[in-house]
Amino acid sequence: MSVAFQLLKLENAFVVDSCDEKLPTAFYSWKDDSIELSGGGTHFGYIFKGNSTLKTNLGSFALREKMFFCVPDSFMIEGGEGIIITRIGFKGMFSIGGQIEETGRLRYIDGCRDSLLIPPILKGAPCLNALYFPPNITQTPHTHPSVRVGMVAKGRGECVTIERVFPLEKGSAFIIPPEALHSFNTYDDEMVVIAYHPDSDFGATHEEHPMINRTIIDGVSAAKLDNIRTKGD
């Protein structure tokens, strides 16, 4: 992909594939209709507008506006409006969450905030975030090592690239290719962006996770005991 930023229109079953050749990712959306996706990857979804019914092999789930989900298998979603980002070839864990909160829980650059909606289940796994931009933000230009796929869930702003400035409003969806220089600005309004990352350098490992860290043997964390830690996988 040669462009630095791709602005997308939400349409029924709109599909973009090969967003990132190294980390195969596909993008879909639906609007007042239904969409059915097969297995072979893990699907991260966000309900942008209205109420939806998520139908999976675990049963049917009623989802409201501003909720999100992760389905590692085939499924169908009916009603409402939203986006789905699929990490092809990755096996995640089924989850439903939300609604998204009014502000983020983690500090981000230039006074912005972030919340991990669906965190990586292991270090290196994909994740789904909510980015919160207060009014009057001029963000530092930056890049990401992998693709970013997202949509504006609330408010308005703009994305500045080397090619041009892209105006963003509620419902705008976009793809930022790997290593593309960009920044987000806001003016009078705040802006909330749902952002998918296909990978992460954060998360639990076999050597470091809350269960093993907080298991104490003779006063020492089991994570520090090689003869205990290296048993099994």
Secondary structure, DSSP 4 states (H G I P E B T S, - for coil): --SS-EEE---TTEEE--S-SSS-EEEEEEESSEEEE-SSEEEEEEEEES-EEEEETTEEEEE-TTEEEEESS-EEEESSEEEEEEEET-----EEEEPPPSS-SEE-GGG-EEEEEE--SSTT--EEEEEEE-TT-BPPPB--SS-EEEEEEEEEEEEEESS-EEEEETT-EEEE-TT--EEEE-SSS-EEEEEEES--S-S--SSS-HHHHT-EETTEEGGG-HHHHTS--
